[in-house]
Structures are given as C-alpha cells and as structure tokens.
C-alpha cells in the first residue's frame, strides 16, 4: 500500500497526480472533481466548491472547501474569491 501511495503522489510539487485526481470524488456529493492547476485545487462543479491541495495533499474536509459564488468562478481558472470581513 505504501509503495502504491508513493506512485500516486509522485508529483507532489505540481499538485497531485492525474491518476489520483481521477479517483477522488466530492465528499458531499460523491461526484467527480475537476483539477484546477492554476489554483492548485479540486473543484466540485456539481455544488460549486473548491477544495485546496496543500503540500500535495487534497483537503477534502467539507469545512476546508471554498464556495464559488458564480458560474464564472466555476469556469475560470482564477482563484476563488473569499470574504475577508
């Protein structure tokens, strides 16, 4: 298992491997996630949530997800807007 994990996460510096991204699903909807290389996150298009990838590890805890507020956020490669107030 450890050897296989090493193969799946061999591209840690660039995010996660495409093979791992194909396996992962949204923790809330169980729908596939889309990899966004520019923001280094996994996006759930079905509910409009972006999950960050930190040090090569996808943070798929629902509380870590960032809600994307518009269809433009879903389709763009720009970082999602957060409320700083």
MIBAMI-266907 format. One record per residue (C-alpha): residue in three letters; x, y, z. Coordinates in steps of 0.5 Angstrom, whole numbers, padded with zeros to 4 digits, always signed. Example, Ala and Ser with C-alpha at 12.3 -4.5 7.8 and 13.67 -1.06 7.14 Angstrom:
2
ALA+0025-0009+0016
SER+0027-0002+0014
//
This chain:
85
UNK+0000+0000+0000
UNK+0006+0005+0002
UNK+0009+0004-0005
UNK+0003+0005-0009
UNK+0001+0011-0005
UNK+0008+0014-0007
UNK+0007+0012-0014
UNK+0000+0016-0014
UNK+0003+0022-0010
UNK+0010+0023-0014
UNK+0008+0029-0017
UNK+0007+0033-0010
UNK+0011+0039-0012
UNK+0006+0040-0018
UNK+0000+0039-0014
UNK-0003+0031-0015
UNK-0002+0026-0020
UNK-0008+0026-0025
UNK-0009+0019-0023
UNK-0011+0020-0016
UNK-0015+0026-0019
UNK-0019+0021-0023
UNK-0020+0017-0017
UNK-0022+0023-0012
UNK-0030+0025-0011
UNK-0033+0031-0007
UNK-0034+0029+0000
UNK-0041+0032+0000
UNK-0044+0029-0007
UNK-0039+0024-0009
UNK-0039+0027-0016
UNK-0032+0027-0020
UNK-0028+0033-0018
UNK-0024+0037-0023
UNK-0017+0039-0022
UNK-0015+0047-0023
UNK-0008+0047-0024
UNK-0008+0055-0023
UNK-0011+0055-0017
UNK-0008+0048-0014
UNK-0015+0046-0012
UNK-0020+0041-0014
UNK-0027+0043-0016
UNK-0034+0040-0015
UNK-0038+0043-0021
UNK-0044+0040-0018
UNK-0044+0044-0012
UNK-0039+0050-0014
UNK-0034+0048-0008
UNK-0026+0049-0009
UNK-0022+0044-0004
UNK-0015+0046-0004
UNK-0009+0042-0005
UNK-0004+0043+0001
UNK+0003+0040+0000
UNK+0001+0035-0005
UNK-0005+0033+0000
UNK-0012+0034-0002
UNK-0016+0037+0003
UNK-0023+0034+0002
UNK-0026+0036+0009
UNK-0032+0040+0008
UNK-0030+0045+0012
UNK-0024+0047+0008
UNK-0028+0048+0002
UNK-0029+0055-0001
UNK-0036+0056-0004
UNK-0035+0059-0011
UNK-0040+0065-0012
UNK-0042+0065-0019
UNK-0042+0061-0025
UNK-0036+0065-0028
UNK-0032+0062-0021
UNK-0033+0055-0023
UNK-0031+0056-0031
UNK-0025+0060-0029
UNK-0018+0059-0027
UNK-0017+0065-0023
UNK-0017+0064-0015
UNK-0024+0064-0012
UNK-0026+0070-0008
UNK-0027+0069-0001
UNK-0030+0074+0004
UNK-0024+0077+0009
UNK-0029+0081+0013
//
